[in-house]
Amino acid sequence: MLIDFFLKLRQAKVPVTTKEYLMLIEGMQKGVVGSSIDDFYYFSRTCLVKDEANFDKFDRAFGEYFKGVEAIMGVEADIPLEWLRKQAELNLSAEEKARIEAMGGWEKLMETLKKRLEEQKGRHQGGSKWIGTGGTSPYGAYGYNPEGVRIGQEGSRNRSAVKVWDQREYQNLDDQVELGTRNIKIALRRLRRFARDGAPEELDLDGTISSTAKRAGMLDILMRPERHNKVKVLLFFDIGGSMDDHIKLCQEMFSAAKTEFKHMEYFYFHNCLYDYVWKDNRRRHSERTPTVDILHKYGHDYKLIFVGDATMSPYEILQPGGSIEYANDEAGAVWLRRMLDVYPKAVWLNPEPEQLWPYRQSISVIREIMESRMYPITIEGLERAMRYLSK
């Protein structure tokens, strides 16, 4: 049964390997989990899925394969008689309870159930004997037998179990969907690079133990600088106009970036980069930062990230005076190339769906200037962007 499950995951594009499958089998053989399908779900996901971006694919495949199953056969199950009696009170009518008594009562029914659990080695569909689905056995789901015990079944006549894989609590981690703040943080972590800089403020436990041992037991406490993410980021947000449709996403991006990067500077621009940017949209006309000052102030080791839909008239990018706000002396393309000359590690993140890009001329122009380093704002797209910046 688990081999078919492994193949089902591969079919669903979950990158599981034979090594991970063998780890799952070893855990099952050693009794890490019992017969509970919920326990098996968490254990199998831990063994087989190494990237949170694949959790939703795993949930969908798990739900399709184990639909209607509440226990893993082949694992010894101990079902308390009292529990089954209570289930009967909920699920069986008075007439059905009478028929059970006529067949020999609960003791006879449970004795046969235990024997079947010991004999059955796998999943079963249909029939009148084995524990499975869609048959007439007294034990199983989706079938009919008036004196039966329900094992499995997504929903009973009066009750239904809540399945975590049906809820798909990780569906927003699918690598093709747009991001939320938490998911952006996960993707941005690919860019982190830690170093120990500054004053020694943190206990070096390993160093203290080693030094104390070398001094024949005389305590020698060593300190070390705290680890910090040393990556430096310049973040430019397109604001206003068509970007108003993406305000929530940009807010989430900004919040996640502030959390993940200690060394981060941000600025705003409109449509295309020109000779000035700003930090406060309420004072954009009175408190401006010349773009040339940024080029001189921040070192070339900064990573450059533009966030914008790149949707505008091509003249705004290619012609002097093309800005819709003022008569710019130099074209936006000139300023973009200047930035790329100083900051070679640069990407453009676009909130517009990637399938629309070929139909918008301005996006094609920006992509050409960025040398195709434009990525969609999805988990997969953001991870590709961070992978490039971290090289």
KOLVEXDREN-826223 format. One record per atom (N, C-alpha, C): x, y, z. Coordinates in steps of 0.05 Angstrom, whole numbers, padded with zeros to 5 digits, always signed. Atoms other than C-alpha are relative to their C-alpha. Layout:
N
XYZ/...
REM end
This chain:
391
+00017-00024+00000/+00000+00000+00000/+00017+00025+00000/-00016-00024-00002/+00056+00049+00017/+00016+00005-00025/-00013-00004+00026/+00091+00036-00049/-00018+00016-00019/+00019-00015+00016/+00029+00060-00085/-00003+00029+00009/+00001-00027-00011/+00026+00120-00039/+00025+00016-00009/-00025-00013+00009/+00099+00136-00056/-00002+00008-00029/+00003-00007+00028/+00083+00133-00130/-00021+00022-00004/+00021-00021+00002/+00021+00176-00119/+00013+00028+00005/-00013-00025-00006/+00065+00230-00088/+00018+00009-00023/-00017-00007+00023/+00114+00227-00146/-00017+00010-00023/+00019-00008+00021/+00055+00233-00194/-00010+00029+00005/+00009-00027-00008/+00033+00296-00155/+00023+00020+00000/-00023-00018+00002/+00102+00327-00167/+00012+00007+00027/-00014-00004-00026/+00124+00320-00094/+00027-00014-00002/-00027+00011+00005/+00200+00309-00098/+00009-00019+00022/-00008+00020-00020/+00204+00247-00053/+00020-00019-00013/-00021+00018+00010/+00263+00199-00059/-00003-00027+00014/+00000+00027-00012/+00274+00125-00044/+00011+00001+00029/-00012-00002-00027/+00317+00144+00016/-00021+00009+00021/+00021-00011-00019/+00259+00183+00048/-00022-00021+00003/+00020+00022-00002/+00211+00126+00032/+00009-00022+00019/-00011+00020-00018/+00256+00076+00067/+00000+00009+00029/+00001-00011-00027/+00259+00122+00127/-00028-00003+00011/+00028+00003-00009/+00183+00121+00130/-00006-00029+00007/+00005+00028-00005/+00181+00045+00126/+00014-00009+00026/-00015+00007-00025/+00234+00039+00181/-00015+00010+00024/+00015-00011-00023/+00194+00085+00226/-00026-00016+00006/+00024+00016-00004/+00130+00044+00214/+00007-00026+00013/-00007+00026-00011/+00166-00021+00229/+00008+00002+00029/-00008-00004-00028/+00193+00008+00294/-00022+00011+00018/+00023-00008-00016/+00124+00030+00316/+00001+00029+00009/-00001-00028-00007/+00138+00105+00315/-00029+00012+00003/+00028-00009-00001/+00063+00116+00302/-00017-00025+00001/+00018+00022-00001/+00003+00072+00314/-00017-00001-00025/+00017+00004+00023/-00056+00058+00268/-00015+00025-00008/+00015-00024+00006/-00084+00129+00270/+00009+00012-00026/-00007-00012+00026/-00087+00159+00200/+00010+00028+00004/-00010-00027-00005/-00076+00228+00230/+00029-00001+00009/-00028+00003-00008/-00012+00205+00264/+00018-00007-00024/-00015+00008+00024/+00010+00172+00199/+00004+00024-00019/-00002-00024+00017/-00004+00237+00161/+00024+00017+00009/-00022-00017-00009/+00043+00278+00205/+00027-00013-00002/-00025+00014+00001/+00096+00225+00208/+00010-00003-00029/-00008+00003+00028/+00096+00212+00133/+00008+00027-00013/-00008-00026+00010/+00098+00286+00118/+00027+00009+00010/-00026-00006-00011/+00157+00294+00164/+00022-00015-00015/-00020+00017+00013/+00194+00237+00130/+00004+00008-00030/-00001-00001+00029/+00177+00252+00058/+00002+00028-00012/+00001-00027+00011/+00170+00328+00050/+00021+00017+00015/-00022-00015-00012/+00232+00371+00061/-00003+00030-00005/+00003-00029+00007/+00206+00438+00034/-00030+00007+00005/+00028-00008-00006/+00144+00474+00061/-00016+00007-00025/+00015-00007+00025/+00127+00496-00010/-00014-00024-00012/+00013+00024+00010/+00108+00423-00024/-00022-00011+00018/+00020+00010-00019/+00061+00415+00036/-00028-00002-00013/+00026+00001+00012/-00001+00432-00005/-00003-00023-00020/+00000+00022+00019/+00017+00383-00060/-00003-00027+00015/+00001+00024-00016/+00028+00330-00007/-00029-00004+00011/+00027+00002-00011/-00040+00345+00026/-00020-00009-00021/+00019+00008+00021/-00077+00339-00040/+00004-00030-00008/-00005+00028+00007/-00043+00273-00057/-00008-00019+00022/+00007+00016-00023/-00053+00246+00013/-00031-00003+00002/+00029+00000-00001/-00127+00265+00012/-00012-00018-00021/+00011+00016+00022/-00139+00232-00055/+00006-00030+00005/-00007+00028-00003/-00103+00168-00037/-00013-00013+00024/+00011+00011-00024/-00128+00158+00034/-00029+00009+00006/+00027-00010-00005/-00198+00186+00024/-00017-00022+00011/+00018+00020-00013/-00246+00150+00071/+00014-00019+00018/-00015+00018-00017/-00191+00116+00111/+00005+00014+00027/-00005-00011-00026/-00186+00127+00186/+00021-00016+00016/-00020+00016-00013/-00136+00073+00204/+00017-00014-00021/-00019+00013+00018/-00074+00043+00171/+00000-00029+00007/+00000+00028-00005/-00083-00031+00164/+00029-00011+00000/-00027+00011-00003/-00023-00074+00181/+00013+00009+00026/-00010-00009-00025/-00012-00036+00245/-00020-00010+00021/+00017+00012-00020/-00039-00071+00307/-00018+00022+00012/+00019-00019-00011/-00101-00035+00330/-00014-00011+00025/+00014+00008-00025/-00131-00037+00400/-00024+00019+00003/+00024-00016+00000/-00203-00013+00396/-00016-00006+00025/+00015+00005-00024/-00236-00005+00464/-00029-00007-00005/+00028+00008+00003/-00303-00040+00469/-00019+00023+00008/+00017-00021-00009/-00332+00018+00508/-00003+00023-00021/+00000-00021+00021/-00313+00067+00452/-00020-00009-00022/+00017+00010+00022/-00349+00024+00401/-00030+00001+00009/+00027-00001-00010/-00411+00020+00445/-00011+00029-00002/+00008-00028+00001/-00413+00096+00449/-00005+00008-00029/+00004-00006+00028/-00405+00101+00373/-00027-00012-00009/+00025+00013+00008/-00464+00053+00366/-00024+00017+00009/+00022-00017-00010/-00507+00098+00409/-00005+00024-00018/+00002-00024+00017/-00492+00155+00361/-00010-00007-00028/+00003+00006+00028/-00495+00119+00294/-00021-00021-00007/+00018+00021+00007/-00543+00061+00299/-00028+00005+00011/+00028-00003-00008/-00618+00061+00302/-00007-00023+00020/+00009+00020-00019/-00657+00020+00353/-00003-00027-00014/+00003+00024+00015/-00673-00031+00299/+00027-00013-00006/-00026+00011+00006/-00600-00039+00280/+00014-00011+00024/-00011+00011-00024/-00579-00048+00352/-00012-00027+00007/+00013+00025-00005/-00630-00103+00359/+00011-00022-00017/-00011+00020+00018/-00602-00139+00299/+00028-00009+00009/-00027+00008-00010/-00532-00137+00329/-00003-00020+00023/+00004+00019-00021/-00557-00170+00391/-00009-00027-00010/+00010+00025+00011/-00592-00222+00348/+00023-00016-00013/-00022+00014+00013/-00526-00238+00313/+00021-00010+00020/-00019+00010-00020/-00491-00254+00379/+00011+00022+00018/-00008-00022-00018/-00480-00185+00410/+00028+00011-00007/-00025-00015+00005/-00420-00139+00414/+00025-00018+00002/-00023+00017-00004/-00372-00192+00440/+00007-00016-00025/-00005+00016+00024/-00381-00236+00379/+00010+00018-00023/-00008-00018+00022/-00375-00176+00332/+00029+00009+00004/-00027-00009-00005/-00311-00152+00365/+00021-00022-00003/-00018+00022+00004/-00280-00220+00365/+00006-00005-00029/-00005+00003+00029/-00289-00225+00290/+00016+00023-00011/-00015-00024+00009/-00264-00154+00280/+00030-00003+00006/-00028+00003-00007/-00200-00169+00317/+00014-00020-00018/-00012+00020+00017/-00188-00231+00276/+00005+00011-00028/-00004-00012+00027/-00198-00192+00211/+00023+00019+00000/-00022-00019-00001/-00150-00138+00233/+00027-00014+00000/-00025+00015+00000/-00097-00191+00246/+00006-00013-00027/-00004+00015+00025/-00108-00226+00179/+00004+00019-00023/-00002-00017+00023/-00115-00166+00133/+00027+00014-00002/-00027-00011+00004/-00050-00140+00104/+00000+00027-00016/+00000-00024+00016/-00072-00081+00061/-00027+00012-00003/+00025-00014+00005/-00125-00035+00036/-00018-00017-00018/+00019+00017+00015/-00189-00067+00007/-00023+00017-00009/+00023-00014+00011/-00244-00041-00038/-00021-00020-00008/+00022+00018+00007/-00311-00076-00043/+00001-00026+00014/+00000+00027-00011/-00330-00146-00022/-00017-00001+00025/+00017+00004-00023/-00364-00176+00038/+00015-00010+00025/-00015+00011-00022/-00307-00199+00083/+00019+00020+00012/-00022-00016-00011/-00247-00152+00090/-00009+00028+00008/+00005-00028-00010/-00244-00084+00124/+00008+00019-00022/-00007-00017+00022/-00247-00033+00069/-00023+00020-00006/+00020-00019+00008/-00293+00012+00029/-00018-00012-00022/+00018+00006+00022/-00354+00003-00015/-00011-00028+00000/+00009+00028+00001/-00373-00068+00006/-00022-00005+00020/+00021+00007-00019/-00421-00105+00051/+00011-00014+00025/-00012+00010-00024/-00372-00127+00104/-00011+00016+00024/+00009-00014-00024/-00394-00110+00176/+00020+00021+00008/-00021-00018-00009/-00329-00071+00182/+00010+00016-00025/-00011-00015+00022/-00310-00013+00136/-00016+00026-00004/+00012-00026+00006/-00338+00048+00101/-00013-00001-00028/+00013-00004+00026/-00384+00069+00044/-00016-00024-00009/+00016+00024+00008/-00419+00001+00043/-00025-00001+00018/+00024+00003-00017/-00479-00027+00079/+00000-00027+00013/+00005+00024-00016/-00487-00078+00134/-00012+00010+00026/+00014-00012-00023/-00537-00065+00190/+00013-00005+00026/-00013+00004-00026/-00494-00096+00244/+00030+00006-00002/-00028-00005+00006/-00429-00065+00220/+00013+00021+00019/-00016-00020-00014/-00374-00024+00252/+00014+00017-00021/-00012-00017+00020/-00351+00037+00212/+00029+00004+00006/-00029-00005-00002/-00276+00038+00201/+00007+00015-00026/-00003-00016+00024/-00258+00095+00153/-00025+00016-00005/+00022-00015+00010/-00309+00135+00114/+00002+00030+00008/-00004-00029-00004/-00304+00210+00105/-00023+00012+00017/+00022-00010-00016/-00372+00221+00136/-00020-00022+00006/+00020+00020-00008/-00420+00177+00175/-00028+00013-00004/+00026-00011+00003/-00495+00186+00177/-00005+00024+00019/+00005-00021-00020/-00490+00231+00238/+00026+00016+00007/-00025-00013-00008/-00416+00248+00247/+00020-00001-00023/-00022+00002+00019/-00355+00263+00204/+00025+00010+00012/-00025-00007-00012/-00283+00266+00222/+00012+00024-00015/-00013-00023+00012/-00244+00330+00209/+00028-00008-00007/-00026+00010+00009/-00183+00313+00167/+00018+00024-00007/-00018-00022+00005/-00123+00359+00167/+00008+00003-00029/-00008-00002+00028/-00105+00341+00096/-00023+00010-00017/+00022-00011+00014/-00175+00358+00073/-00002+00031+00004/+00000-00029-00006/-00170+00426+00107/+00022+00014-00016/-00022-00011+00016/-00104+00437+00069/+00009+00027+00013/-00008-00024-00014/-00078+00486+00121/+00025+00013-00012/-00024-00011+00013/-00016+00495+00078/-00004+00008-00029/+00005-00005+00028/-00050+00511+00013/+00013+00025-00011/-00013-00024+00009/-00021+00581+00010/+00030-00003-00002/-00029+00004+00004/+00049+00550+00009/+00006-00013-00027/-00005+00010+00027/+00039+00522-00061/+00018+00020-00014/-00020-00018+00011/+00098+00550-00100/-00009+00016-00025/+00010-00015+00023/+00053+00579-00155/-00020+00022+00009/+00020-00020-00009/+00008+00623-00111/+00014+00025+00009/-00011-00025-00011/+00017+00695-00089/+00006-00003+00030/-00011+00003-00027/+00051+00706-00023/-00015+00016+00021/+00008-00015-00023/+00030+00727+00046/+00025+00007+00015/-00024-00009-00014/+00077+00759+00097/+00017-00024+00010/-00015+00023-00010/+00096+00692+00128/+00015-00015-00022/-00012+00014+00022/+00110+00660+00061/+00022+00016-00013/-00022-00017+00011/+00151+00719+00037/+00025-00003+00018/-00023+00004-00018/+00195+00712+00099/+00014-00026-00006/-00013+00026+00005/+00207+00639+00084/+00016+00001-00026/-00015-00002+00026/+00227+00655+00012/+00024+00018+00002/-00023-00018-00003/+00271+00714+00032/+00023-00012+00015/-00022+00012-00016/+00311+00670+00079/+00021-00013-00017/-00020+00011+00018/+00346+00640+00019/+00023+00020-00004/-00020-00021+00004/+00384+00706+00015/+00017+00006+00024/-00014-00006-00024/+00408+00706+00086/+00029-00011+00000/-00028+00009-00002/+00483+00702+00099/+00010+00010+00027/-00007-00008-00028/+00505+00702+00172/+00030+00004+00004/-00027-00004-00007/+00569+00729+00200/+00001+00011+00029/-00003-00010-00028/+00596+00747+00269/+00017+00025-00001/-00014-00026+00000/+00613+00821+00271/-00007+00015+00026/+00005-00017-00023/+00619+00871+00327/+00013-00010+00026/-00011+00007-00026/+00634+00865+00401/-00008-00028+00009/+00007+00027-00011/+00637+00797+00436/-00020+00002+00023/+00022-00003-00020/+00570+00796+00472/-00014-00027+00006/+00014+00026-00003/+00549+00722+00466/+00018-00021+00010/-00017+00022-00011/+00574+00662+00505/+00007-00020-00021/-00010+00021+00018/+00617+00616+00463/+00002-00026+00016/+00001+00024-00017/+00596+00551+00496/+00021-00021-00008/-00019+00020+00009/+00638+00504+00453/+00029+00009+00006/-00027-00010-00005/+00699+00549+00459/+00006+00000+00030/-00004+00000-00029/+00689+00555+00535/+00006-00028+00010/-00005+00028-00008/+00686+00479+00543/+00028-00008-00008/-00026+00008+00010/+00747+00469+00500/+00023+00013+00015/-00021-00015-00014/+00788+00523+00534/+00003-00009+00029/+00000+00010-00028/+00768+00499+00603/+00014-00027+00002/-00013+00027+00000/+00789+00428+00586/+00030+00003-00004/-00028-00004+00005/+00856+00453+00560/+00014+00011+00025/-00012-00012-00025/+00867+00490+00626/-00004-00018+00024/+00002+00020-00022/+00857+00426+00666/-00023+00005+00019/+00024-00003-00016/+00788+00444+00690/-00003+00028+00011/+00003-00027-00009/+00801+00517+00706/-00019+00015-00019/+00020-00012+00017/+00740+00555+00681/+00011+00023-00016/-00009-00022+00018/+00756+00599+00621/-00023+00007-00018/+00024-00008+00015/+00694+00635+00595/+00009+00017-00024/-00006-00014+00025/+00699+00657+00523/-00026+00012-00012/+00023-00014+00012/+00653+00706+00488/+00005+00003-00030/-00002-00004+00029/+00639+00718+00414/-00021+00019-00009/+00021-00018+00011/+00601+00768+00371/-00025-00016-00008/+00025+00012+00007/+00528+00753+00358/-00002-00003-00031/+00003+00004+00028/+00510+00724+00290/-00022+00019-00011/+00019-00017+00013/+00476+00773+00244/-00001-00006-00030/+00002+00003+00029/+00450+00769+00173/+00014+00024-00013/-00016-00022+00010/+00502+00810+00136/-00008+00009-00028/+00009-00008+00027/+00464+00815+00070/-00011+00029+00001/+00009-00028+00002/+00451+00888+00050/-00019+00002-00024/+00021-00001+00021/+00389+00905+00009/-00009+00028-00005/+00013-00025+00008/+00365+00966-00029/-00026-00008-00014/+00027+00008+00009/+00290+00960-00040/-00014+00024-00011/+00014-00022+00013/+00253+01004-00090/-00029-00009-00007/+00028+00007+00005/+00176+01003-00092/-00012+00020-00020/+00017-00017+00017/+00135+01030-00150/-00026+00005+00016/+00023-00008-00016/+00077+01068-00118/-00019+00017-00017/+00020-00016+00013/+00012+01097-00144/-00008-00012-00027/+00009+00008+00026/-00027+01088-00209/-00009-00029+00001/+00008+00028+00002/-00035+01015-00230/+00010-00017+00024/-00009+00015-00023/+00004+00993-00168/-00019+00001+00024/+00020-00001-00022/-00055+01012-00124/-00014-00027+00003/+00013+00027-00002/-00083+00943-00141/+00017-00020+00016/-00018+00019-00013/-00023+00912-00107/+00010+00011+00027/-00009-00013-00025/-00018+00954-00043/+00003-00021+00022/-00001+00019-00022/-00033+00896+00004/+00025-00018-00003/-00023+00017+00004/+00020+00852-00028/+00026+00014+00005/-00024-00016-00005/+00072+00908-00026/+00004+00005+00030/-00003-00003-00029/+00057+00920+00048/+00011-00025+00012/-00010+00026-00011/+00068+00846+00062/+00030-00004-00007/-00028+00002+00009/+00133+00847+00022/+00018+00018+00017/-00016-00019-00016/+00158+00908+00060/+00003-00010+00029/-00001+00010-00027/+00139+00879+00128/+00019-00024+00003/-00017+00023-00001/+00174+00813+00113/+00029+00007-00004/-00028-00008+00005/+00237+00847+00086/+00012+00014+00024/-00010-00013-00024/+00243+00891+00148/+00008-00020+00021/-00005+00021-00020/+00241+00829+00191/+00025-00016-00007/-00022+00018+00008/+00291+00788+00151/+00027+00013-00004/-00026-00013+00006/+00344+00840+00134/+00005+00023+00019/-00008-00021-00018/+00380+00881+00185/+00010+00025-00015/-00011-00022+00016/+00415+00923+00133/-00017+00003-00025/+00018-00004+00022/+00359+00947+00088/-00008+00029-00002/+00009-00027+00006/+00344+01014+00056/-00022-00001-00021/+00022+00001+00019/+00279+01028+00019/-00006+00028-00011/+00009-00025+00013/+00254+01082-00029/-00024-00006-00018/+00023+00002+00018/+00193+01096-00072/+00006+00014-00026/-00001-00013+00026/+00188+01114-00145/-00027-00004-00013/+00025+00004+00014/+00130+01120-00195/+00005-00009-00028/-00002+00012+00027/+00128+01076-00257/+00028-00008-00007/-00028+00006+00008/+00202+01082-00274/+00018+00017+00018/-00020-00015-00016/+00265+01104-00237/+00010+00024-00016/-00011-00024+00013/+00287+01175-00252/+00021+00012+00018/-00023-00013-00014/+00334+01226-00221/-00005+00005+00030/+00004-00002-00029/+00301+01226-00152/-00020-00021+00009/+00019+00019-00013/+00263+01179-00104/-00008+00012+00026/+00009-00011-00025/+00230+01189-00037/-00006-00022+00020/+00006+00019-00021/+00216+01155+00030/-00028+00003+00012/+00026-00006-00012/+00151+01188+00052/-00019+00009-00022/+00018-00007+00023/+00094+01189+00001/-00016+00025+00006/+00015-00024-00006/+00059+01245+00038/+00017+00025-00006/-00018-00023+00005/+00120+01290+00026/+00018-00005-00024/-00016+00008+00024/+00143+01263-00041/+00010+00024-00016/-00007-00023+00016/+00145+01332-00071/+00019+00019+00015/-00017-00018-00016/+00183+01366-00014/+00025-00014+00012/-00023+00014-00011/+00230+01312+00013/+00009-00022-00019/-00009+00019+00020/+00265+01278-00044/+00029-00008+00005/-00027+00009-00001/+00329+01238-00048/+00010-00003-00028/-00011+00003+00027/+00371+01247-00111/+00010-00028-00004/-00009+00027+00005/+00384+01180-00143/+00030-00002-00001/-00029+00001+00001/+00456+01198-00154/+00012-00002+00028/-00010+00002-00028/+00465+01206-00078/-00001-00029+00009/+00002+00029-00007/+00442+01133-00070/+00024-00015-00012/-00022+00013+00013/+00494+01111-00120/+00027+00005+00014/-00025-00007-00014/+00549+01146-00080/+00000-00009+00029/+00001+00005-00029/+00525+01129-00010/+00001-00030+00006/+00001+00028-00007/+00512+01054-00013/+00019-00016-00018/-00021+00015+00014/+00567+01005-00032/-00011-00020-00020/+00008+00018+00022/+00565+00958-00092/-00007-00028+00011/+00007+00026-00012/+00556+00899-00044/-00030-00002+00007/+00029+00002-00005/+00482+00917-00035/-00013-00015-00022/+00018+00014+00020/+00430+00873-00069/-00022+00019-00007/+00020-00019+00009/+00382+00914-00111/-00025-00014-00008/+00026+00012+00006/+00308+00896-00114/-00020+00021-00007/+00022-00017+00008/+00255+00933-00153/-00026-00016+00002/+00026+00012-00002/+00182+00918-00139/-00020+00018-00015/+00019-00016+00016/+00133+00942-00192/-00012-00016-00023/+00013+00015+00022/+00085+00920-00247/+00011+00007-00027/-00013-00007+00025/+00127+00954-00301/-00020+00006-00022/+00021-00006+00019/+00062+00975-00334/-00003+00030-00004/+00000-00029+00006/+00067+01044-00367/+00003+00003-00030/-00007-00005+00028/+00078+01077-00434/+00030-00005-00004/-00029+00003+00006/+00145+01056-00465/+00015+00026+00000/-00014-00026+00001/+00160+01130-00473/+00010+00008+00028/-00008-00007-00027/+00164+01136-00397/+00027-00013+00007/-00025+00013-00005/+00223+01089-00399/+00022+00010-00019/-00020-00003+00021/+00258+01107-00464/+00006+00029-00008/-00003-00027+00010/+00249+01182-00475/+00005+00020+00023/-00001-00023-00019/+00274+01245-00437/-00027+00015+00000/+00026-00014-00002/+00213+01282-00412/-00023-00020+00000/+00021+00019+00002/+00174+01217-00413/-00016-00004+00026/+00014+00003-00025/+00154+01220-00340/-00027+00015-00001/+00027-00012+00000/+00080+01235-00329/-00002+00022+00021/+00002-00019-00022/+00097+01279-00269/+00017+00025-00004/-00017-00024+00004/+00153+01326-00292/+00017-00005-00024/-00017+00002+00024/+00201+01339-00349/+00028-00010+00008/-00025+00011-00007/+00258+01292-00334/+00021+00004-00022/-00021-00005+00020/+00324+01309-00368/+00011-00025-00013/-00011+00025+00011/+00346+01237-00377/-00021-00022+00002/+00020+00021+00001/+00305+01176-00395/+00003-00019+00024/-00001+00019-00022/+00287+01126-00342/+00019-00023-00005/-00018+00022+00006/+00326+01072-00378/+00029+00007+00007/-00027-00009-00007/+00389+01113-00367/+00006-00004+00029/-00004+00003-00029/+00379+01114-00292/+00000-00029+00009/+00001+00029-00007/+00361+01040-00289/+00028-00013-00006/-00026+00012+00007/+00426+01022-00325/+00022+00010+00018/-00019-00010-00019/+00466+01067-00279/-00001-00016+00026/+00003+00016-00025/+00438+01030-00219/+00011-00029-00004/-00009+00028+00005/+00453+00962-00251/+00031-00001-00003/-00029-00001+00002/+00525+00984-00265/+00013+00000+00028/-00011-00001-00027/+00536+00999-00191/-00008-00024+00016/+00010+00023-00015/+00494+00942-00164/-00006-00023-00019/+00004+00021+00020/+00503+00882-00210/-00019-00022+00009/+00019+00020-00010/+00463+00836-00165/-00027+00014+00004/+00025-00015+00000/+00394+00863-00182/-00022-00017-00013/+00023+00013+00011/+00324+00835-00195/-00023+00019+00000/+00025-00015+00000/+00256+00862-00212/-00023-00020+00006/+00022+00017-00008/+00195+00831-00177/-00026+00012-00010/+00024-00011+00013/+00130+00838-00215/-00025-00014+00012/+00024+00012-00011/+00062+00827-00181/-00021-00009-00021/+00018+00008+00021/+00027+00819-00248/+00005-00030-00008/-00003+00028+00008/+00014+00746-00271/+00020-00002-00023/-00022+00002+00020/+00073+00722-00313/-00011-00005-00028/+00011+00005+00027/+00027+00699-00370/-00008+00025-00015/+00008-00026+00012/+00008+00772-00382/+00024+00016-00010/-00023-00017+00006/+00079+00798-00390/+00005+00003-00030/-00006-00004+00028/+00087+00784-00465/-00019+00020-00014/+00019-00017+00013/+00026+00827-00480/+00003+00030+00008/-00004-00028-00009/+00053+00891-00447/+00028+00009-00009/-00025-00008+00012/+00107+00927-00485/+00019+00011+00021/-00018-00012-00020/+00134+00965-00425/+00013-00022+00017/-00012+00022-00016/+00145+00899-00387/+00023-00012-00016/-00021+00011+00017/+00185+00873-00446/+00025+00018+00000/-00023-00019+00000/+00228+00937-00446/+00015-00002+00027/-00014+00002-00026/+00242+00932-00371/+00015-00026+00002/-00013+00026-00001/+00258+00858-00377/+00026+00000-00016/-00025-00002+00016/+00309+00874-00432/+00021+00015+00015/-00020-00016-00016/+00342+00927-00388/+00010-00016+00023/-00008+00016-00023/+00343+00879-00329/+00013-00027-00009/-00012+00025+00011/+00372+00824-00375/-00015-00025+00009/+00019+00022-00007/+00311+00779-00361/-00001-00006+00029/+00001+00005-00029/+00320+00784-00286/-00026+00011+00012/+00027-00007-00010/+00245+00796-00275/-00013-00026+00009/+00012+00024-00011/+00208+00747-00231/-00028+00006+00011/+00027-00005-00011/+00134+00739-00212/+00001-00002+00031/+00001+00001-00030/+00115+00750-00139/-00017-00024+00008/+00010+00024-00011/+00099+00678-00123/+00023-00013+00016/-00021+00012-00015/+00137+00632-00077/+00022-00010-00018/-00020+00011+00019/+00171+00598-00136/+00016+00022-00013/-00013-00022+00013/+00186+00664-00169/+00019+00015+00019/-00017-00013-00019/+00213+00696-00106/+00024-00016+00008/-00022+00017-00006/+00256+00636-00091/+00021+00001-00022/-00019-00002+00022/+00287+00640-00160/+00015+00026+00001/-00013-00026-00003/+00301+00714-00149/+00021-00001+00022/-00019+00000-00022/+00334+00702-00082/+00024-00019-00006/-00022+00018+00007/+00374+00644-00110/+00020+00014-00018/-00018-00015+00017/+00402+00690-00163/+00016+00020+00017/-00014-00020-00016/+00419+00745-00113/+00020-00011+00019/-00019+00012-00020/+00454+00697-00066/+00024-00013-00013/-00023+00012+00014/+00503+00671-00119/+00025+00017+00004/
REM end
